[in-house]
Amino acid sequence: MDTFQRSLGQFKTVEIAKWTKEKDPSRLVNTASGGNFYPVGDIIDLHNYPHPAMPNPDYFGKDYALVLGEFGGLGLPIDGHVWQQKNNWGYQSFKNKTDLFNKYAQFTKRLAELIPLGLSAGVYTQTTDVEVETNGLMTYDRKDIKFSEAQMKALHDKLYQINVQVKQ
């Protein structure tokens, strides 16, 4: 469970993370998703846009799960399915679904390269467009999926086939 998102309102991080872990030791504690890291909890979480990256395994990999808590944010406004007609954006913008899918495929390929290095999780931003952010996998009104579920499944299935050697 996240105790803080980025460093927004982050305070008493060590105290809150320890309290959270004590109250429910069955859960992994992420002290600050993309925020100021403190050596407590179970996860170190990096946010990186738009390209996938990971926390340095040499510094953190022995003691923490390495997580890419946010990446992507690839924008594609689709006429008739946006919150407003102007000023829509993503961290990187595209003009068509094919180019968007190709970039997303490059990103999943990069995730596949990071997994054997120690990456435990990657979270794409974001599932749906939100107001002027057109960087979702589906539109603001949820009526247009920007690329098919079958295409996404084919990319993601490869990530679960990676053989990872655990160092003792």
Secondary structure, DSSP 8 states (H G I E B T S, - for coil): -BS-BTTTT--SHHHHHHHHHHH-TTS--BS-BTS---S-SSEEEEE-SSS-----HHHHTTTSEEEEEEEE-EE---TTSSSSSSS-B-SEE-SSHHHHHHHHHHHHHHHHHHGGGTEEEEEEE-SB-BTTB--SSB-TTS--BSS-HHHHHHHHHHHTT-------
